[in-house]
């Protein structure tokens, strides 16, 4: 697992460094610095938010942890393996100038298996968590520079999410404890953000949840009984740095550049 | 086309993201973890390898009518017998356990005649097993021992008031010492941990820091009628005997060593016999002590602490011949340790707890 991550990272960095070297060589041959080349691109009728444009965004994270004799507050992981990944896809279509109808889809997966000591017992523990979120949304952009390289946007979206978590602990040969949790999540929210085109049609995006209504339903079953249910509703209107989302997007379509 | 693609992606995500409750598979275990039956003379012997249970029944008991009094099986498994069901143990009885995954396990319950002069398992206190928390408890293993200590409650404070004591040549004894729990525990009303040893089970689910005895289920099956109890002990009382609030007491600390025979039938308990030894005197060397069992009700000549508080005695007639069902043996380095009163440093070493029968 770790090898796969390192290999992917190595290939990714190799591609970037190769592209960068090629670009530097090309620009030097043309008599432009890389900065001039990148900046001039946006000065030639660059219109990324024009009707008919397609927007694609993608983010993912991958983590693998090997734990040995690791102390936590209430337990010690004697030997364990934890893997986790998050995948986020964004897509959209500009139905009008500066107005986009989009769909964000994200998926996450976490799995743990190992031996833990939770006083007074040593447990064989395994857990898995999987969930997804789908957010149909509408986004309107306001350019902050004449060449539209830097822009502000407001995203209004409805998120529906679902998450299942199963934890199973085994002790004393055959004593099993199972906790099964299901979470449903519905959110209507307004999220402002900033788009900055770093290189041609590639853009960095920063987004913050600002105003929203959220409905969360949390169901728990312990040992196939003792079902508990918690319904939580909140309305928030605050700047929460923890809700900051960073991403990379690509804009393409006819007439991205005239 | 785009709509179809979007809908397909959503459906795939929803299906793949679902984790079912049986994702890790259903439990394959169908064990009997503990079982007790009526008239039992000692703890059941359970063999998960042979799927057998051996129960010791005193001579003269009707084996065709043995009731299951408690039954604990593997998690998520089901059994075709329940508490209250009757077993005919003239021939091996059968209990079928069905594991969560559907696999069936047929267990055999065998009865054998109890000794008329039983001793407590591990009466010489030579067997000690290591717990997952890295300290020792008396007995061969957690699943078979009849002995308990207060350590499961005090080890969270890093205190072990009962530990094995090596007398040499492989002979172990129990070392009970009253320990200072420290100022923080003192502010919560638990200034000391008295060393304790008893027959019974420590149930961590009933743990109450303000009541050390709340988590203890005293007693183990026993069907003998000993005339006396004999043990080896040494005792040094701590210098300052204090109550739970730290106030000095006018009397010295004392060790408590006692055994109680009981008749536990149909949910009620009756006292059959009492043997009690409480001593404030220092006994530096390990020496043998014999205490008589007093059968039946205790008269006014006996101190109140020896008498039952929440149940009565067997009738005077029954006291002359009836067999007990349980024995509770208790030893403590501070007699009032349950109320957090005692002298720090009081040390009791006890060994060879033996039942003495008339020839």
Interface residues (C-beta under 8 A of the other chain):
Chain A: X103 X105 X107 X117 X119 X120 X121 X122 X126 X128 X129 X130 X131 X132 X134 X162 X163 X164 X165 X166 X168 X172 X173 X174 X175 X176 X177 X178 X180 X221 X223 X224
Chain B: X6 X9 X10 X13 X14 X16 X17 X18 X19 X20 X21 X23 X24 X27 X29 X31 X33 X48 X74 X75 X76 X131 X132 X133 X142 X143 X152 X155 X156 X204
